[in-house]
Amino acid sequence: MRVVATAGHVDHGKSTLVRALTGMEPDRWAEERRRGMTIDLGFAWTTLPSGQVMAFVDVPGHERFVSNMLAGVGPVPAVLLVVAADEGWMPQSSEHLAALDALGVGHGLLVVTRADLADPRPATRQARTELAGTALRDVEAVAVSSVTGAGLIELRSALDRLAGRMPPPPSSTPVRLWVDRVFTVAGSGTVVTGTLGGGRLQVDDELELGTTGRRVRVRALQSLGAPVDRVNGVARVAVNLRGVARDQVARGDALLTPGRFQPTDLVDVRLVGDPVSAVPATLTLHIGSAAVPVRVRPLGADTIRLRLARPVPLHVGDRALLRDPGRHRVVGGGTVLDVVPPPLTRRGAAAQRAVVLATMDGTPDEVGELARRGPSRRGDLERMGVRVGTTPVAGDWHVDDAYSRELRRRAVDQVCRYAADHPLEPGMPVETLRRTLGLPDRALVSALVAPPLVASAGRVSLAGPETGLPAGLLRAVERLRADLTVRPFLAPEAARLVELGLGRREIGAAVRAGALLRLAENVVLLPGAPDAAVRVLAGLPQPFTLSAARRALDTTRRIAVPLLELLDRRGVTRRLPDDARVVVTPPPS
């Protein structure tokens, strides 16, 4: 199926044309038929000579119903721009064309109607002049009379050619069905209609409501008036929703693939149209079938920030239209550059942001987004419209290669600086390093640890051989070594340790560096003391008592008890039931 919308001035024969092409009545309301004027959106379809099905979204032409017109045109990829031969180009022709150009609609046909009332050539030339500066400048033109039928065969052939020129719909994109009509059906409940621009809908699919995030389920589908189990975009579709009240969804809402869109009320946009300096502070943003009031903040020569009155599900690269409803004119078209823009709180932040936006073209590029944002979760990127192709570095976190290299360099610098400022600690705590680098998850710190860094026991330090202890601590250890030269098993008392400059932190650092051995609180010996003790104890009559060991080692009970317990744990001595011990491992040579 191909879907096109009509556009053009009121009473130029848009609905009559659709009726002549399809044999269907696009005007749904009795008031529309009574007044001969389309007020809301109408829908009809036909089969073209090639067998291709063409669906039409018929929009109102009166200036009072421009919002309705934009709701119909917004999601549709092509247009029939209708101009009456007997009236020519008119004010709403201009506004509709401005809207189409702002939305980037480049596929369509120029249809000059009422050719039975006037020569269509002047109106065609005039329309060509108006189209010259727009994306529709090269469209094919056809003159018709819906009354006599003249030109309808040629128009149907032109529609076939248009269908062939339209790009194939994206098949793997997430669903975003902009709702343009809501009604209830007795026995079935709430039904919404819209133009499915891409992706696939199936019965029993779970979707999200764009305005609330509520999960809903597809009860039934209908396309071209017939029930279907599934439908692929592009297509007109009616969706029967299970368990949704009529007042819980409205025009301008959207049915979404869960987790694949970013509902946002703040976006950065590139504007094509009026100069930024001339843009009013308040406008209406039209995208899909939604019309949302916005406040405008200029940023750069062609970039603005929009604060939306309510969140709207957007992707980077979306095309939108900005309209000044007070002056009844289109201000311009906008390309969404960022759906999660950073706050502008510091002096000069807006100017700096404009510099960044000047490098962006609205392409949802993974490398570019990661370079600008730093570490990002896969789901966050996908909700922005970014197709993720890289391998996560940790969990579902993705990091740009250049940014990752810079983070590793900064991590080494921070770990070295921390070691210099905290020489007695065994490394920088992982959480401290995370905060210092501004990373959102500790898992990313572990992913950054690579030579010359190592991680152990919740800390990150330099890898490789010991870098040594501070000079003052080394001197204190050497003084303790001198104390133990004559009596190597007589650990100094706490007061002597303080005199030597060995407090709790200093002892801890020396023990971690392997310069001291801690047997118990304030009981420290040199690292070789256990092996030396085994050699002494092996010379005693076996088994030996604690008292005999204490005398042989020339030490006190305060030291002998934890020293023998250490030897027991190492398996070089064994404690007997009567509390005596034997040496079970030959003493080291």
C-alpha positions as CSV (number, residue, x, y, z in Angstrom):
1,M,0.0,0.0,0.0
2,R,1.0,3.6,-0.7
3,V,-0.5,6.5,1.2
4,V,-0.9,10.1,0.0
5,A,-2.6,13.1,1.5
6,T,-4.5,15.9,-0.3
7,A,-3.6,19.5,0.2
8,G,-4.8,22.8,-1.2
9,H,-7.2,25.7,-0.8
10,V,-10.7,25.2,0.5
11,D,-13.3,24.3,-2.2
12,H,-10.7,23.4,-4.8
13,G,-12.2,20.0,-5.2
14,K,-9.9,17.8,-3.0
15,S,-12.7,15.6,-1.6
16,T,-14.5,15.5,-5.0
17,L,-11.3,14.3,-6.6
18,V,-10.8,11.5,-4.0
19,R,-14.5,10.5,-4.5
20,A,-14.0,10.3,-8.3
21,L,-10.8,8.3,-7.9
22,T,-12.1,5.8,-5.3
23,G,-15.8,5.8,-5.6
24,M,-15.8,6.3,-1.8
25,E,-17.1,9.2,0.3
26,P,-14.2,10.6,2.3
27,D,-16.3,13.1,4.3
28,R,-17.5,11.2,7.4
29,W,-19.7,13.9,9.0
30,A,-23.2,14.8,7.9
31,E,-22.2,18.5,8.4
32,E,-19.3,18.1,6.0
33,R,-21.6,16.7,3.3
34,R,-24.2,19.3,4.0
35,R,-21.8,22.2,3.8
36,G,-19.7,20.7,1.0
37,M,-16.5,21.4,3.0
38,T,-14.2,19.0,4.7
39,I,-13.8,19.8,8.4
40,D,-11.9,16.8,9.6
41,L,-9.8,14.1,8.1
42,G,-11.3,11.7,5.6
43,F,-10.0,8.4,4.2
44,A,-10.5,6.4,1.1
45,W,-8.6,4.0,-1.2
46,T,-8.4,2.6,-4.7
47,T,-6.5,0.0,-6.7
48,L,-4.3,1.5,-9.4
49,P,-3.8,0.0,-12.9
50,S,-0.6,-1.7,-11.8
51,G,-2.5,-3.4,-8.9
52,Q,-0.9,-1.1,-6.3
53,V,-3.3,0.0,-3.6
54,M,-3.3,3.7,-3.0
55,A,-4.9,5.2,0.2
56,F,-5.8,8.8,0.5
57,V,-5.9,11.0,3.6
58,D,-8.3,13.9,2.6
59,V,-7.6,17.0,4.6
60,P,-9.6,20.2,5.1
61,G,-8.5,23.3,3.2
62,H,-10.1,26.1,5.3
63,E,-7.7,28.2,7.3
64,R,-9.7,27.4,10.5
65,F,-8.8,23.8,10.2
66,V,-5.1,24.0,9.5
67,S,-4.3,21.9,12.6
68,N,-6.6,19.1,11.3
69,M,-4.9,19.4,7.9
70,L,-1.4,19.1,9.5
71,A,-2.5,16.1,11.6
72,G,-3.4,14.3,8.3
73,V,-0.3,15.4,6.3
74,G,2.3,15.0,9.1
75,P,2.7,11.2,9.0
76,V,2.2,10.8,5.2
77,P,5.1,10.5,2.7
78,A,3.5,12.0,-0.4
79,V,0.9,14.6,-1.4
80,L,-1.7,15.5,-4.1
81,L,-1.4,19.3,-4.2
82,V,-4.8,20.4,-5.6
83,V,-5.3,23.8,-7.4
84,A,-8.6,24.7,-9.1
85,A,-8.2,25.8,-12.8
86,D,-10.8,28.6,-12.4
87,E,-9.3,30.2,-9.3
88,G,-5.6,29.4,-9.5
89,W,-3.2,29.7,-6.6
90,M,-4.9,30.9,-3.3
91,P,-3.8,31.8,0.2
92,Q,-4.3,28.3,1.7
93,S,-2.4,26.9,-1.2
94,S,0.6,28.8,0.0
95,E,0.2,27.8,3.6
96,H,-0.3,24.2,2.7
97,L,2.8,24.3,0.5
98,A,4.8,26.0,3.2
99,A,3.8,23.2,5.6
100,L,4.7,20.5,3.1
101,D,8.0,22.0,2.4
102,A,8.8,22.5,6.1
103,L,8.0,18.8,6.7
104,G,10.3,17.8,3.8
105,V,7.6,16.2,1.7
106,G,9.2,15.8,-1.7
107,H,7.0,13.2,-3.4
108,G,3.7,14.1,-4.9
109,L,1.6,15.3,-7.8
110,L,0.2,18.7,-8.8
111,V,-3.4,18.2,-9.7
112,V,-5.3,21.0,-11.4
113,T,-9.0,20.4,-10.9
114,R,-12.1,21.8,-12.5
115,A,-10.5,21.8,-15.9
116,D,-14.1,21.8,-17.3
117,L,-14.5,25.3,-16.0
118,A,-11.3,27.0,-17.2
119,D,-8.2,26.4,-19.2
120,P,-5.9,24.6,-16.7
121,R,-2.6,25.9,-18.2
122,P,-2.5,29.3,-16.5
123,A,-3.2,27.7,-13.1
124,T,-0.5,25.1,-13.8
125,R,2.1,27.7,-14.7
126,Q,1.3,29.7,-11.6
127,A,1.5,26.7,-9.4
128,R,4.8,25.7,-11.0
129,T,6.2,29.1,-10.1
130,E,5.1,28.7,-6.5
131,L,6.6,25.2,-6.3
132,A,10.0,26.2,-7.8
133,G,11.7,26.9,-4.6
134,T,10.4,23.8,-2.7
135,A,11.0,20.1,-2.5
136,L,8.0,19.6,-4.7
137,R,9.4,21.6,-7.6
138,D,9.8,18.7,-10.0
139,V,6.5,16.9,-9.4
140,E,4.4,15.7,-12.3
141,A,1.3,17.8,-13.1
142,V,-2.1,16.5,-14.3
143,A,-5.3,18.4,-15.2
144,V,-8.6,16.8,-14.4
145,S,-12.3,17.3,-14.2
146,S,-14.0,15.3,-11.5
147,V,-17.4,16.2,-13.1
148,T,-16.7,15.0,-16.7
149,G,-14.0,12.5,-15.8
150,A,-11.5,14.1,-18.1
151,G,-7.9,13.4,-17.0
152,L,-8.8,10.8,-14.4
153,I,-7.2,8.0,-16.4
154,E,-4.1,10.0,-16.8
155,L,-4.1,10.8,-13.1
156,R,-4.4,7.2,-12.1
157,S,-1.4,6.4,-14.4
158,A,0.5,9.3,-12.7
159,L,-0.4,7.9,-9.3
160,D,1.1,4.6,-10.4
161,R,4.3,6.4,-11.4
162,L,4.3,8.3,-8.1
163,A,4.0,5.0,-6.2
164,G,7.1,3.7,-8.1
165,R,9.1,6.7,-7.2
166,M,8.3,6.7,-3.5
167,P,11.0,5.1,-1.4
168,P,10.3,1.6,0.0
169,P,9.1,1.8,3.6
170,P,11.6,0.8,6.3
171,S,10.8,-2.7,7.4
172,S,12.8,-3.0,10.6
173,T,12.0,0.3,12.3
174,P,10.0,0.4,15.5
175,V,6.4,1.3,15.3
176,R,5.2,4.9,15.9
177,L,1.6,5.1,14.8
178,W,0.4,8.7,15.2
179,V,-3.3,8.7,16.2
180,D,-5.5,10.8,14.0
181,R,-8.9,9.5,14.9
182,V,-10.4,7.8,18.0
183,F,-13.8,6.2,18.3
184,T,-15.6,3.3,19.9
185,V,-17.2,0.3,18.4
186,A,-20.0,-1.5,20.2
187,G,-18.8,-4.8,21.6
188,S,-15.1,-4.1,20.7
189,G,-14.2,-0.9,22.6
190,T,-11.7,1.8,21.6
191,V,-10.4,2.0,18.1
192,V,-7.7,4.4,16.8
193,T,-6.6,5.0,13.3
194,G,-3.4,6.4,11.8
195,T,-0.9,6.1,9.0
196,L,1.7,3.4,9.8
197,G,4.9,4.8,8.4
198,G,7.1,1.8,8.9
199,G,7.6,-1.4,10.9
200,R,4.9,-4.0,11.5
201,L,1.8,-4.3,13.7
202,Q,0.3,-7.6,14.7
203,V,-2.7,-8.7,16.7
204,D,-1.7,-9.2,20.4
205,D,1.3,-6.9,20.0
206,E,2.1,-4.9,23.2
207,L,2.6,-1.2,22.6
208,E,3.1,2.0,24.6
209,L,0.9,5.0,24.7
210,G,3.2,8.0,23.9
211,T,1.5,10.4,26.3
212,T,1.5,8.2,29.4
213,G,3.8,5.3,28.7
214,R,1.0,2.9,29.6
215,R,1.3,-0.5,28.0
216,V,-1.6,-1.5,25.8
217,R,-2.4,-4.6,23.7
218,V,-3.7,-4.9,20.1
219,R,-7.0,-6.7,20.2
220,A,-7.7,-6.5,16.4
221,L,-6.5,-4.8,13.3
222,Q,-8.2,-3.5,10.2
223,S,-6.7,-2.1,7.0
224,L,-8.7,-1.0,3.9
225,G,-11.9,-1.9,5.6
226,A,-11.0,-5.6,6.2
227,P,-9.7,-7.4,9.3
228,V,-6.0,-8.5,9.2
229,D,-3.7,-10.3,11.5
230,R,-0.7,-8.1,10.7
231,V,0.1,-5.0,8.6
232,N,3.4,-3.6,7.4
233,G,4.0,0.1,6.9
234,V,3.3,2.2,4.9
235,A,-0.4,1.6,5.5
236,R,-3.6,3.1,6.8
237,V,-4.6,1.0,9.8
238,A,-7.3,0.9,12.4
239,V,-6.2,-0.6,15.8
240,N,-8.7,-2.0,18.3
241,L,-7.1,-1.6,21.7
242,R,-7.9,-3.9,24.6
243,G,-8.8,-2.4,27.9
244,V,-8.3,1.3,26.9
245,A,-11.1,3.7,27.5
246,R,-12.1,6.2,24.8
247,D,-11.0,9.2,26.9
248,Q,-7.5,7.7,27.6
249,V,-6.2,8.3,24.0
250,A,-6.7,11.2,21.7
251,R,-5.5,12.6,18.4
252,G,-1.8,13.5,18.7
253,D,-1.1,10.5,20.8
254,A,1.0,7.7,19.4
255,L,1.2,3.9,19.7
256,L,4.9,2.9,20.1
257,T,7.1,-0.1,20.2
258,P,8.0,-0.3,23.9
259,G,11.3,1.1,24.9
260,R,12.2,2.5,21.4
261,F,11.2,6.2,21.7
262,Q,12.2,9.0,24.0
263,P,9.2,11.0,25.2
264,T,10.7,14.4,25.8
265,D,9.6,17.9,26.5
266,L,12.9,19.5,25.6
267,V,14.6,19.3,22.2
268,D,17.3,21.1,20.2
269,V,16.2,21.8,16.6
270,R,17.8,23.2,13.4
271,L,15.3,25.6,11.9
272,V,14.9,26.2,8.2
273,G,12.6,29.1,7.5
274,D,12.4,32.5,9.3
275,P,15.6,33.9,10.8
276,V,16.0,32.7,14.4
277,S,16.1,36.3,15.6
278,A,12.6,36.8,14.2
279,V,11.0,33.7,15.6
280,P,8.3,34.4,18.2
281,A,8.8,33.2,21.8
282,T,5.8,30.9,21.6
283,L,4.8,28.7,18.7
284,T,3.0,25.4,18.0
285,L,5.1,22.3,17.1
286,H,3.4,20.0,14.6
287,I,4.8,16.5,14.2
288,G,2.8,13.4,13.1
289,S,-0.7,14.1,14.2
290,A,0.4,16.0,17.3
291,A,0.2,19.8,17.8
292,V,2.0,21.0,20.9
293,P,2.6,24.5,22.2
294,V,6.3,25.3,22.6
295,R,8.5,28.0,24.1
296,V,11.5,29.0,21.9
297,R,15.0,29.7,23.1
298,P,17.4,30.9,20.3
299,L,20.8,29.2,20.5
300,G,22.7,29.7,17.2
301,A,22.2,31.2,13.8
302,D,19.8,28.4,12.8
303,T,19.4,26.4,16.0
304,I,16.8,26.8,18.8
305,R,15.8,24.9,21.9
306,L,12.1,24.1,22.3
307,R,10.3,23.5,25.6
308,L,7.2,21.5,24.9
309,A,4.0,21.8,26.8
310,R,3.9,18.0,27.1
311,P,6.3,15.2,26.3
312,V,6.2,13.8,22.7
313,P,7.9,10.6,21.5
314,L,10.7,11.8,19.3
315,H,13.8,10.5,17.5
316,V,16.9,12.4,16.4
317,G,16.4,13.3,12.7
318,D,12.6,13.7,13.0
319,R,11.2,16.5,10.8
320,A,8.6,18.8,12.5
321,L,6.8,22.0,11.6
322,L,6.7,25.2,13.6
323,R,3.6,27.4,13.1
324,D,2.6,30.7,14.5
325,P,-1.2,30.2,15.1
326,G,-1.7,33.9,16.0
327,R,-0.5,35.1,12.6
328,H,-1.7,32.0,10.7
329,R,1.6,31.2,9.1
330,V,4.3,28.6,9.0
331,V,7.5,29.8,10.7
332,G,9.6,27.0,9.3
333,G,10.6,23.4,9.4
334,G,12.7,21.8,12.1
335,T,15.1,18.9,12.2
336,V,15.4,17.4,15.6
337,L,19.1,17.3,16.6
338,D,18.9,16.2,20.2
339,V,16.0,14.7,22.2
340,V,18.0,14.7,25.5
341,P,19.9,17.9,25.4
342,P,22.1,19.1,28.3
343,P,20.9,21.8,30.7
344,L,22.1,25.4,29.9
345,T,22.8,26.7,33.4
346,R,26.2,28.3,33.2
347,R,27.1,31.6,31.7
348,G,28.0,31.1,28.0
349,A,26.4,27.6,27.9
350,A,24.0,28.6,25.1
351,A,26.8,29.8,22.9
352,Q,28.9,26.7,23.5
353,R,25.8,24.6,22.8
354,A,25.3,26.3,19.5
355,V,28.9,25.4,18.5
356,V,28.2,21.8,19.2
357,L,24.8,21.8,17.3
358,A,26.5,23.4,14.3
359,T,28.4,20.1,13.9
360,M,25.2,18.0,13.9
361,D,23.0,17.2,10.9
362,G,20.2,15.3,12.5
363,T,21.6,11.9,11.6
364,P,21.1,9.4,14.6
365,D,24.8,8.4,14.5
366,E,26.1,6.1,17.3
367,V,29.7,7.2,17.1
368,G,28.7,10.9,17.2
369,E,26.3,10.4,20.1
370,L,28.8,8.5,22.1
371,A,31.5,11.0,21.5
372,R,29.2,13.8,22.7
373,R,27.6,12.0,25.6
374,G,30.2,9.8,26.9
375,P,29.2,6.4,28.3
376,S,25.6,5.6,27.3
377,R,23.3,2.6,27.8
378,R,22.0,0.7,24.8
379,G,18.4,1.4,25.6
380,D,19.0,5.1,26.0
381,L,20.6,5.3,22.6
382,E,17.8,3.2,20.9
383,R,15.2,5.5,22.4
384,M,16.9,8.4,20.7
385,G,16.6,6.6,17.4
386,V,20.3,5.5,17.3
387,R,21.0,2.0,15.8
388,V,23.5,0.4,18.1
389,G,26.2,-1.7,16.4
390,T,29.2,-1.6,18.8
391,T,29.9,-4.1,21.6
392,P,29.2,-2.9,25.1
393,V,32.3,-2.4,27.3
394,A,30.5,-3.3,30.5
395,G,26.9,-4.6,31.0
396,D,24.8,-2.6,28.5
397,W,27.2,0.4,28.6
398,H,28.7,1.6,25.3
399,V,31.7,4.0,25.1
400,D,33.3,5.7,22.1
401,D,36.9,4.3,21.4
402,A,38.5,7.8,21.6
403,Y,36.7,8.7,24.8
404,S,37.6,5.3,26.3
405,R,41.3,6.0,25.6
406,E,41.0,9.4,27.1
407,L,39.3,7.9,30.2
408,R,42.1,5.4,30.6
409,R,44.7,8.1,30.4
410,R,42.8,10.2,33.0
411,A,42.4,7.1,35.2
412,V,46.2,6.5,35.3
413,D,46.7,10.2,36.2
414,Q,44.2,10.1,39.0
415,V,45.5,6.9,40.4
416,C,49.1,8.2,40.4
417,R,47.9,11.5,42.0
418,Y,46.0,9.6,44.7
419,A,49.0,7.4,45.4
420,A,51.1,10.5,45.9
421,D,48.5,12.1,48.2
422,H,47.8,8.9,50.1
423,P,51.0,7.0,50.2
424,L,49.9,4.6,53.0
425,E,46.8,3.3,51.1
426,P,46.9,0.3,48.8
427,G,45.3,2.1,45.9
428,M,42.5,4.4,45.0
429,P,39.0,3.2,46.0
430,V,36.9,2.3,42.9
431,E,34.0,4.5,44.0
432,T,36.4,7.5,44.4
433,L,37.8,6.9,40.9
434,R,34.3,6.7,39.5
435,R,33.3,10.0,41.0
436,T,36.5,11.7,40.0
437,L,36.1,10.6,36.3
438,G,32.4,11.4,36.4
439,L,31.3,7.9,35.4
440,P,27.7,6.8,36.0
441,D,28.5,3.2,37.0
442,R,31.3,1.4,38.9
443,A,31.2,-1.3,36.2
444,L,32.8,1.2,33.8
445,V,35.7,1.6,36.2
446,S,36.5,-2.1,36.0
447,A,36.2,-2.0,32.2
448,L,38.8,0.8,32.2
449,V,41.4,-1.1,34.3
450,A,44.2,-2.2,32.1
451,P,48.0,-2.1,32.4
452,P,49.5,-0.2,34.0
453,L,46.5,-0.3,36.4
454,V,45.3,-3.3,38.4
455,A,42.2,-3.7,40.5
456,S,42.1,-5.6,43.8
457,A,39.8,-5.6,46.8
458,G,37.8,-2.6,45.6
459,R,40.9,-0.5,44.9
460,V,42.8,0.5,41.8
461,S,46.6,0.8,41.8
462,L,49.6,0.8,39.5
463,A,50.6,-2.6,38.3
464,G,54.1,-4.0,38.3
465,P,56.8,-4.2,41.0
466,E,56.4,-2.3,44.3
467,T,57.1,1.4,43.9
468,G,58.4,1.5,47.5
469,L,57.3,3.1,50.7
470,P,57.7,6.8,51.6
471,A,61.2,7.7,52.8
472,G,60.0,8.5,56.3
473,L,58.2,5.1,56.7
474,L,61.3,3.3,55.4
475,R,63.4,5.0,58.0
476,A,60.9,3.9,60.8
477,V,61.1,0.3,59.6
478,E,64.8,0.3,59.5
479,R,64.9,1.6,63.1
480,L,62.6,-1.3,64.1
481,R,64.8,-3.7,62.3
482,A,67.7,-2.4,64.4
483,D,65.7,-3.0,67.6
484,L,65.1,-6.6,66.6
485,T,68.7,-7.4,65.6
486,V,69.6,-8.8,69.0
487,R,66.2,-10.2,70.1
488,P,64.3,-10.8,66.7
489,F,61.2,-12.2,68.5
490,L,60.7,-9.5,71.0
491,A,58.2,-7.2,69.3
492,P,58.3,-3.6,70.7
493,E,55.6,-2.3,72.9
494,A,53.0,0.2,71.6
495,A,54.8,3.2,73.1
496,R,58.1,2.2,71.3
497,L,56.2,1.8,68.0
498,V,54.9,5.4,68.4
499,E,58.5,6.6,69.1
500,L,59.6,4.9,65.9
501,G,56.8,6.7,64.0
502,L,54.8,3.5,63.4
503,G,51.1,4.3,63.9
504,R,48.3,2.1,62.8
505,R,48.2,3.5,59.2
506,E,52.0,3.3,58.8
507,I,52.0,-0.3,60.1
508,G,49.2,-1.2,57.7
509,A,51.1,0.3,54.7
510,A,54.3,-1.5,55.7
511,V,52.5,-4.8,56.1
512,R,50.9,-4.5,52.7
513,A,54.3,-3.7,51.2
514,G,55.8,-6.8,52.8
515,A,58.2,-4.8,55.0
516,L,56.6,-5.9,58.3
517,L,54.6,-8.9,59.7
518,R,51.7,-8.2,61.9
519,L,50.9,-11.0,64.4
520,A,48.2,-9.1,66.3
521,E,47.2,-5.6,67.3
522,N,50.5,-3.7,68.0
523,V,52.5,-7.0,67.7
524,V,54.8,-6.7,64.7
525,L,57.9,-8.5,63.7
526,L,60.1,-8.7,60.6
527,P,58.8,-10.8,57.7
528,G,61.4,-13.5,58.2
529,A,60.6,-14.1,61.9
530,P,58.3,-17.2,61.3
531,D,61.0,-19.1,59.4
532,A,63.6,-18.2,62.0
533,A,61.3,-19.3,64.8
534,V,60.8,-22.7,63.2
535,R,64.6,-23.2,63.1
536,V,64.8,-22.5,66.8
537,L,61.8,-24.6,67.7
538,A,63.1,-27.6,65.7
539,G,66.1,-27.7,68.0
540,L,63.9,-28.3,71.1
541,P,63.0,-31.7,72.4
542,Q,59.7,-32.7,70.7
543,P,57.0,-32.1,71.7
544,F,57.5,-28.7,73.4
545,T,55.4,-26.4,75.5
546,L,54.5,-22.8,75.1
547,S,56.7,-22.0,78.0
548,A,59.7,-23.8,76.4
549,A,59.0,-22.1,73.1
550,R,58.9,-18.6,74.9
551,R,62.2,-19.2,76.6
552,A,63.9,-20.6,73.4
553,L,62.7,-17.6,71.4
554,D,63.6,-15.1,74.1
555,T,60.3,-13.4,74.0
556,T,57.1,-12.9,76.0
557,R,53.8,-14.7,76.1
558,R,52.2,-11.6,74.3
559,I,54.3,-12.5,71.3
560,A,54.8,-16.2,71.6
561,V,51.1,-17.1,71.5
562,P,50.2,-15.4,68.2
563,L,53.5,-16.5,66.7
564,L,52.8,-20.2,67.5
565,E,49.2,-19.8,66.2
566,L,50.6,-18.5,62.9
567,L,52.9,-21.5,62.6
568,D,50.0,-23.8,63.4
569,R,47.9,-22.2,60.6
570,R,50.8,-22.5,58.2
571,G,51.1,-26.2,59.0
572,V,54.7,-26.1,60.2
573,T,53.7,-27.0,63.8
574,R,50.9,-29.1,65.2
575,R,49.2,-28.5,68.5
576,L,48.6,-31.7,70.5
577,P,45.6,-32.4,72.8
578,D,47.7,-31.5,75.9
579,D,48.6,-28.1,74.3
580,A,52.1,-29.1,73.6
581,R,53.4,-28.8,70.0
582,V,55.7,-30.5,67.5
583,V,57.4,-29.2,64.4
584,V,56.0,-31.2,61.5
585,T,57.8,-29.5,58.6
586,P,61.5,-29.3,58.3
587,P,62.8,-25.8,58.9
588,P,63.7,-23.8,55.8
589,S,67.4,-23.8,55.0
